[in-house]
Amino acid sequence: MNKFLLAGIVVSLMSCMSSVDSNRDHLVFRYNEHKNIGSLDPAFSKDLADIWATNQLFNGLVQMDEDLNVEPSIASSWQISEDALTYNFSLREDVYFHKHELFGKDSTRTVSAHDFEYSFKRLTDPQVASPGSWVLNKVDQFNAIDDHTFQIQLKQPFPAFLGLLTMKYCSVVPREIVEHYGSDFRSNPIGTGPFKFKRWEENIKLVFRRNNNYFERDMSGNALPYLEAVAITFLPEKQSEFLQFAQGNIDFVSGLDASYKDEILTADGKLKALYADDVNMIRGPYLNTEYLAFFMDSNLPEIQSSLIRQAINYGFDRQKMMTYLRNGIGIPAHGGFIPKGLPGYDESIGFSYQPEKARQLIDQYKAESNTDNPAITITTTSNYLSFCEYIQKELQKTGLDVTVDVIPASSLKDSKANGKLDMFRASWIADYPDAENYLSLYFSKNFAPNGPNYTHYKNDLFDSWYEAAFTETDPKEREILYTKMDSLVMASAPVVPLFYDEVVRFTRKEVKGLGINPVNLLELKKVKKR
């Protein structure tokens, strides 16, 4: 793109972005959300964009640190019964909801166990239709014992349950505010988080301000958060987002997009000298599997054929793909669906690059089906077009005709959930750090749209192992079971794992305290700007 044209775009974009008091710029953290935000109601925090926003506004019983350890949040402590079925949470008494006139004279009130009882009931209410209701599927009952004690009883032991409670779905919300706004609570959120809602011009800008009543403090006893405000813009293109970052108009860019990867990184994944004085790069493991998926209930014979599905898995070089399309950021997926870094991962159960074997499988399919020209269509979004075009080019060498169809992210999300796509690109980011979360995509009772099984994979043996894993209390035995399940899935090849991602964050040098974690949660309460 012409440099003068780029400069014009930057000036134009800057004119569209209203400021949050430029004299206090060092107290405002600015980032762009190119995927937009659908709701600020934590019961609908399904996508990363929504999770990042609601994480600034809401708290739950527990939270996760950067090493994925569960630690206290509104619950100061908890006890688990010997049979691992009953959890008693003791709540802090100094947690206040953000101020709102509906709270009456003091404009706020403390959080009680009854608020959690209401919030959990709301999460499971069919009328609310929260996409996070599944989080409580293993819960038998929950109730407030008193104002400061909240009890949860499980149907069966579930080793990952505390991690599950760290999800934003499980945030506490105030009944009187939710009932006042109804469905408009999505744009009038009142929580307990380090920041409070200020203003939302949808598709333009979202502003949070500091919550001066926030209950958490740093190691020195100083009140959190340090920042005065968070300002989020909604430029839809990643290239425009990067231009704003390069100009110093936003403080942070997450991920590596094809539109700017060669601009900021060397071929071996290092920060280029041009940016070394102004930019920091943070990189670490990310519990995210990027993949192609087949809809197993498709009427297309190519999708129904395990020969075709295996040929696609064998037919392209994942290592070469990562080197040329991601500058070496990410781990080629030669294992199963469980990403590297989680117990249960096994690099020996996946597919390696074997082009000759791929050709043989395609030839076998042609012979058995009397088809001279087998064909598939991969549906993707523009952000992953380069990956799909690379795979298309490689697979066509095996004798498979491949078409790539690019549609908007919102359309792909809806179509894959409703079984309207035969083959599509997708990713699965861990909701909680346990391999069961990944394997839930292949449990037959989780068929989309009512669950995350987008492929409609069904295997009775897998289902029996999956259910057995919940009652297995020995971590090593559970890990073995996870690997067996993953291996069974890969044998049927309902998916094509592409790579296990890495978190890559670019920040301006003046930003301090922005850490990194394997679930890519954006934590801003300890961030400072010089």
C-alpha positions in Angstrom: 0.0 0.0 0.0 1.3 3.5 -0.9 2.8 5.3 2.1 0.9 8.5 1.5 -2.3 6.5 1.3 -1.5 4.9 4.6 -0.9 8.3 6.2 -4.2 9.5 4.9 -6.0 6.5 6.4 -4.3 7.1 9.7 -5.3 10.8 9.8 -8.9 9.9 8.8 -9.1 7.2 11.5 -7.7 9.5 14.1 -10.4 12.1 13.3 -13.1 9.5 14.0 -11.7 8.5 17.4 -12.9 10.8 20.3 -10.4 11.2 23.1 -10.8 10.5 26.9 -9.1 13.7 28.2 -5.7 13.9 26.4 -4.1 15.6 29.4 -4.5 12.4 31.3 -3.4 10.1 28.5 -1.0 8.2 30.7 -4.0 7.1 32.8 -6.0 5.8 29.8 -5.4 2.4 28.3 -6.6 2.2 24.7 -7.1 -0.8 22.5 -9.1 -1.8 19.4 -11.6 -4.7 19.2 -11.9 -5.5 15.5 -14.4 -8.3 16.1 -16.7 -6.0 17.9 -18.5 -6.7 21.2 -21.9 -8.3 21.3 -22.8 -7.9 24.9 -21.5 -6.6 28.3 -23.7 -9.0 30.1 -21.4 -11.7 31.6 -24.1 -14.4 31.0 -23.3 -13.9 27.3 -19.5 -13.7 27.4 -19.0 -16.4 24.9 -16.4 -14.8 22.6 -12.9 -13.4 23.6 -13.9 -9.9 22.7 -16.8 -10.0 25.1 -14.8 -11.8 27.8 -12.1 -9.1 27.7 -14.6 -6.4 28.2 -16.7 -8.1 30.9 -13.5 -9.1 32.7 -12.9 -5.4 33.5 -16.5 -5.0 34.8 -17.3 -8.2 36.8 -15.9 -10.6 39.3 -16.8 -14.2 40.3 -16.2 -16.3 43.3 -12.6 -17.2 42.1 -10.2 -16.1 39.4 -7.1 -17.4 37.7 -3.5 -16.2 37.9 -1.0 -16.0 35.1 0.0 -19.6 35.8 -3.6 -20.9 35.6 -3.8 -21.4 39.4 -7.2 -20.7 40.9 -7.1 -18.0 43.5 -9.7 -16.1 45.6 -11.7 -13.2 44.2 -15.1 -12.4 45.9 -14.7 -15.7 47.8 -11.9 -15.2 50.3 -11.7 -19.0 50.9 -13.4 -22.3 50.2 -13.7 -25.8 51.6 -14.3 -29.0 49.6 -15.9 -32.0 51.2 -14.0 -35.3 51.3 -16.3 -36.8 48.6 -15.5 -33.8 46.4 -19.2 -33.0 45.9 -19.8 -30.0 48.2 -18.0 -26.7 47.9 -18.5 -24.0 50.6 -17.4 -20.5 49.6 -16.8 -17.8 52.3 -17.4 -14.4 50.8 -15.5 -11.1 51.4 -17.7 -8.5 53.2 -16.0 -5.5 51.4 -17.2 -6.0 47.8 -19.5 -3.4 46.4 -21.5 -3.1 43.2 -20.8 -0.2 41.0 -22.9 2.8 41.9 -26.5 3.1 40.5 -29.5 5.1 41.5 -31.6 2.0 41.8 -29.5 1.0 44.9 -31.2 3.9 46.8 -29.7 6.4 49.3 -26.1 5.1 49.2 -26.2 4.3 45.5 -24.5 1.0 46.1 -24.6 -2.1 48.3 -22.4 -5.0 49.3 -22.4 -8.3 47.5 -24.0 -11.2 49.4 -24.3 -15.0 48.8 -27.9 -14.3 47.7 -26.5 -12.4 44.7 -24.6 -15.4 43.6 -27.7 -17.6 44.1 -29.6 -15.2 41.8 -26.8 -15.0 39.3 -26.5 -18.8 39.0 -30.2 -19.2 38.7 -30.2 -16.6 35.9 -27.4 -18.5 34.2 -29.5 -21.6 34.0 -32.8 -19.9 33.2 -34.1 -21.1 29.8 -35.8 -17.7 29.3 -32.4 -16.0 29.6 -30.9 -18.6 27.2 -27.3 -17.9 28.2 -24.8 -19.8 26.1 -22.9 -20.4 29.3 -25.6 -22.4 31.0 -23.6 -25.6 30.3 -21.1 -24.5 32.9 -23.4 -25.6 35.7 -24.4 -28.9 34.0 -22.6 -30.9 36.7 -24.1 -28.9 39.5 -26.9 -30.6 41.5 -27.9 -27.6 43.5 -26.6 -24.3 44.9 -27.8 -21.9 47.6 -26.9 -19.1 50.0 -26.4 -20.6 53.5 -26.2 -17.1 54.9 -25.2 -13.7 53.6 -21.5 -14.7 53.4 -21.6 -18.4 52.6 -22.4 -19.8 49.2 -22.7 -23.6 48.8 -22.5 -25.6 45.5 -23.2 -29.3 45.4 -22.1 -31.4 42.4 -23.8 -34.4 40.9 -20.5 -36.1 40.6 -16.8 -35.2 41.3 -15.3 -32.9 38.7 -11.6 -32.1 39.1 -11.8 -29.0 36.9 -14.8 -27.4 38.6 -12.9 -24.6 40.3 -11.3 -23.7 37.0 -14.8 -23.7 35.4 -16.0 -21.1 38.0 -13.3 -18.6 36.8 -15.3 -18.1 33.6 -17.0 -14.8 33.2 -20.4 -16.6 32.9 -20.1 -17.2 36.6 -19.8 -13.5 37.5 -22.1 -11.9 40.1 -24.8 -9.5 39.0 -27.4 -7.5 41.0 -31.0 -8.6 40.8 -32.6 -5.2 41.0 -30.5 -3.8 38.1 -30.9 -6.8 35.9 -34.6 -6.9 36.4 -34.9 -3.2 35.7 -33.1 -3.3 32.4 -34.1 -6.7 31.2 -32.3 -7.5 27.9 -30.9 -4.0 27.9 -28.6 -5.0 30.8 -26.2 -5.9 27.9 -25.6 -2.2 27.4 -26.1 -1.0 31.0 -23.9 -3.4 33.0 -23.4 -3.0 36.7 -20.8 -5.2 38.3 -18.1 -5.2 40.9 -15.0 -5.1 38.7 -11.9 -2.7 38.7 -13.6 -0.6 36.1 -17.2 0.6 35.7 -19.2 1.2 32.6 -19.2 4.8 31.3 -20.3 5.0 27.7 -20.9 2.8 24.6 -21.4 4.1 21.1 -21.8 0.8 19.4 -19.4 0.1 16.5 -17.5 3.3 17.5 -16.3 3.5 21.0 -16.6 1.9 24.5 -15.4 3.7 27.7 -14.9 2.3 31.2 -13.8 4.4 34.1 -11.9 3.5 37.3 -14.0 1.9 40.1 -12.9 3.8 43.2 -14.6 1.2 45.5 -12.7 -1.8 44.1 -11.8 -4.3 46.7 -8.5 -5.7 45.5 -5.1 -4.2 46.4 -1.6 -4.7 45.1 1.2 -6.4 47.1 2.1 -3.0 48.7 -1.5 -2.3 49.8 -2.2 0.2 47.1 -5.7 0.4 45.6 -6.3 -1.1 42.2 -6.7 -0.4 39.4 -3.9 2.1 38.6 -5.5 3.4 35.4 -8.2 6.0 35.2 -10.0 4.7 32.2 -10.1 2.1 29.4 -11.1 3.2 25.9 -12.0 0.6 23.2 -12.5 1.4 19.6 -14.0 -0.9 16.9 -12.0 -0.5 13.7 -13.0 -3.6 11.7 -9.7 -4.2 9.9 -6.6 -5.6 11.6 -4.4 -3.5 9.3 -6.1 -0.3 10.4 -5.7 -1.4 14.0 -2.0 -1.9 13.5 -1.6 1.5 11.9 -3.2 3.1 15.0 -0.8 1.1 17.2 2.2 2.1 15.0 1.2 5.8 15.3 0.9 5.5 19.1 -2.9 6.0 19.2 -3.6 2.7 20.9 -1.4 0.9 23.5 -1.8 -2.7 22.6 -2.3 -5.2 19.7 -3.0 -8.9 20.3 -2.1 -11.7 17.9 -0.3 -11.9 14.6 -2.3 -11.0 11.5 -1.1 -11.5 7.9 -1.7 -7.8 7.2 1.2 -6.7 9.4 3.2 -9.7 10.5 6.1 -9.0 8.0 6.0 -5.3 8.9 6.8 -5.9 12.6 8.5 -9.3 12.8 11.5 -10.9 11.1 11.1 -14.3 9.3 12.2 -16.1 12.5 9.7 -14.3 14.8 11.8 -11.5 16.3 10.8 -7.9 16.6 12.2 -5.7 13.8 14.7 -3.0 14.6 12.4 -0.3 13.4 10.0 -1.0 16.3 12.6 -2.0 19.0 12.7 1.5 20.6 8.9 1.9 20.9 7.4 -1.6 21.2 7.6 -4.6 23.5 6.7 -8.1 22.3 5.4 -10.7 24.8 5.1 -14.3 23.7 3.9 -17.4 25.4 1.9 -20.6 25.2 -1.8 -20.3 24.3 -4.4 -23.0 25.0 -5.9 -22.6 21.5 -6.2 -25.2 18.7 -6.7 -23.8 15.2 -8.3 -26.3 12.9 -10.5 -27.2 9.9 -13.7 -29.1 10.7 -16.0 -31.4 8.8 -19.7 -31.5 9.4 -20.1 -35.3 9.8 -23.9 -35.1 9.0 -23.2 -33.6 5.6 -24.8 -35.2 2.6 -21.6 -34.7 0.5 -19.9 -38.1 -0.1 -16.5 -36.5 0.1 -17.2 -35.2 3.7 -18.6 -38.6 4.6 -15.4 -40.4 3.4 -12.7 -41.1 6.0 -10.3 -41.5 3.0 -10.8 -37.8 2.0 -10.6 -36.6 5.6 -7.4 -38.5 6.2 -5.9 -37.4 2.9 -6.5 -33.7 3.8 -4.7 -34.3 7.1 -1.7 -35.8 5.4 -1.7 -33.5 2.4 0.0 -30.3 3.5 3.2 -29.3 5.4 2.2 -27.7 8.7 5.8 -26.7 9.6 6.2 -24.9 6.3 2.8 -23.2 6.8 3.8 -21.8 10.2 7.2 -20.6 8.9 5.9 -18.7 5.9 2.4 -17.6 7.1 3.1 -17.0 10.8 6.8 -16.1 11.0 7.3 -19.2 13.2 4.7 -18.1 15.8 2.7 -21.2 16.8 3.3 -24.9 17.0 2.5 -27.1 14.0 -0.3 -29.5 15.1 1.2 -33.0 14.6 -0.7 -34.3 17.7 -4.4 -34.5 18.3 -7.0 -31.8 19.2 -5.7 -31.3 22.8 -3.0 -28.6 22.5 0.5 -28.9 23.6 0.8 -27.8 27.3 -2.2 -29.7 28.6 -2.1 -33.1 30.2 -3.4 -35.6 27.6 -1.5 -34.1 24.7 0.4 -36.7 22.6 2.3 -35.7 19.5 2.3 -39.3 18.2 -1.5 -39.5 17.6 -1.9 -36.9 14.8 -0.9 -36.6 11.2 2.4 -35.8 9.6 3.1 -34.5 6.1 2.9 -37.5 3.8 1.9 -36.2 0.3 2.3 -39.6 -1.4 0.0 -41.2 1.1 -2.5 -38.4 0.6 -2.5 -39.1 -3.2 -3.0 -42.8 -2.6 -6.0 -42.1 -0.4 -7.5 -39.8 -3.0 -6.9 -42.4 -5.7 -8.5 -45.0 -3.6 -11.6 -42.8 -3.0 -11.9 -42.2 -6.8 -11.7 -45.9 -7.5 -14.2 -46.9 -4.8 -16.7 -44.1 -5.6 -16.3 -44.0 -9.4 -15.6 -40.2 -9.1 -13.0 -38.6 -11.3 -13.0 -35.2 -9.7 -13.7 -35.2 -5.9 -14.2 -31.7 -4.6 -14.6 -29.9 -1.3 -15.2 -26.3 -0.2 -13.5 -24.8 2.8 -15.4 -21.9 4.3 -13.3 -19.3 6.2 -13.0 -15.7 7.1 -10.7 -13.2 5.5 -8.2 -13.3 8.4 -7.5 -17.0 7.6 -7.7 -16.8 3.8 -3.9 -17.2 3.4 -3.9 -20.5 5.4 -6.8 -21.9 3.4 -5.3 -20.9 0.1 -2.0 -22.5 1.1 -3.9 -25.8 2.0 -5.9 -25.5 -1.2 -2.8 -25.3 -3.3 -1.1 -28.2 -1.6 -4.2 -30.5 -1.7 -4.8 -29.9 -5.3 -1.5 -31.6 -6.0 -3.0 -34.8 -4.5 -5.9 -34.8 -6.9 -8.5 -33.1 -4.7 -10.4 -30.1 -6.1 -10.6 -27.4 -3.4 -12.6 -24.2 -3.3 -12.2 -21.6 -0.7 -15.2 -19.5 0.3 -14.7 -16.4 2.4 -17.7 -15.1 4.5 -18.0 -12.6 7.4 -17.1 -14.0 10.9 -20.6 -13.5 12.1 -22.0 -15.6 9.2 -19.5 -18.3 9.8 -20.2 -18.4 13.5 -24.0 -18.8 12.9 -23.6 -21.3 10.0 -21.3 -23.7 11.7 -23.5 -23.8 14.8 -26.5 -24.7 12.6 -24.9 -27.3 10.4 -24.9 -25.2 7.2 -21.3 -25.7 6.3 -19.7 -28.9 5.1 -16.1 -27.8 6.0 -15.0 -24.7 7.8 -12.1 -23.1 9.7 -12.5 -22.8 13.4 -10.5 -22.5 16.6 -11.1 -23.6 20.2 -9.7 -21.6 23.0 -9.7 -23.2 26.4 -12.6 -22.1 28.7 -10.7 -23.6 31.6 -7.3 -25.4 31.7 -8.4 -29.0 31.4 -8.3 -31.3 28.3 -11.9 -32.3 29.1 -12.8 -28.8 27.7 -11.4 -29.8 24.3 -12.8 -33.2 24.3 -16.3 -31.8 25.0 -16.4 -30.9 21.3 -16.8 -34.6 20.5 -19.3 -35.7 23.1 -22.5 -36.7 21.3 -24.8 -34.9 23.9 -23.1 -31.6 23.0 -24.3 -31.4 19.3 -24.5 -27.8 18.1 -26.4 -25.6 18.3 -27.1 -26.7 21.9 -23.4 -27.4 22.6 -19.9 -27.1 21.1 -19.9 -30.3 19.1 -19.9 -28.5 15.7 -18.8 -31.5 13.7 -21.6 -33.8 15.1 -19.0 -36.5 15.7 -20.5 -39.4 17.5 -18.8 -42.5 18.9 -20.3 -44.6 21.7 -16.9 -45.7 23.0 -15.7 -42.1 23.2 -18.9 -41.1 25.1 -18.3 -43.8 27.6 -14.7 -42.8 28.2 -15.7 -39.1 28.4 -18.2 -39.8 31.1 -15.8 -42.1 32.9 -13.2 -39.3 33.1 -15.4 -37.3 35.5 -15.3 -40.0 38.1 -11.6 -40.7 37.7 -9.8 -38.9 40.6 -6.3 -40.0 39.8 -4.8 -37.3 37.6 -2.4 -39.7 35.8 -5.2 -42.1 35.0 -7.4 -39.3 33.8 -4.6 -38.1 31.6 -4.3 -41.5 30.0 -8.0 -41.5 29.4 -7.8 -38.1 27.7 -5.1 -39.3 25.3 -7.1 -42.4 24.4 -10.2 -40.2 23.6 -8.1 -37.8 21.6 -6.6 -40.7 19.7 -10.0 -42.2 19.0 -11.2 -38.8 17.5 -8.1 -38.5 15.3 -8.6 -42.0 13.9 -12.0 -40.8 12.5 -10.5 -37.4 11.4 -13.6 -35.2 11.9 -11.1 -32.3 12.1 -7.8 -31.2 10.6 -5.7 -29.7 13.4 -3.6 -26.9 11.9 -1.5 -25.4 14.8 -1.5 -24.9 18.5 -1.3 -21.1 19.0 0.9 -18.9 21.0 -0.2 -15.6 22.7 1.7 -12.7 21.1 1.1 -9.2 22.5 2.7 -6.0 21.2 2.6 -3.0 23.6 4.0 0.5 23.6 7.0 0.8 25.8 5.2 3.1 28.2 2.8 0.2 29.1 3.9 -1.7 32.2 2.3 -4.6 34.1 0.4 -6.2 31.1 1.2 -9.8 31.6 0.4 -12.9 29.6 -1.5 -16.1 30.3 -2.3 -19.3 28.4 -6.0 -18.5 28.1 -5.2 -15.0 26.7 -7.4 -13.2 29.3 -6.9 -9.4 29.2 -6.1 -8.2 32.8 -5.9 -4.4 33.1 -6.2 -3.9 36.9 -2.4 -3.9 37.4 -1.5 -2.1 34.2 0.4 1.3 34.4 1.3 3.8 31.7 4.2 6.1 32.1 
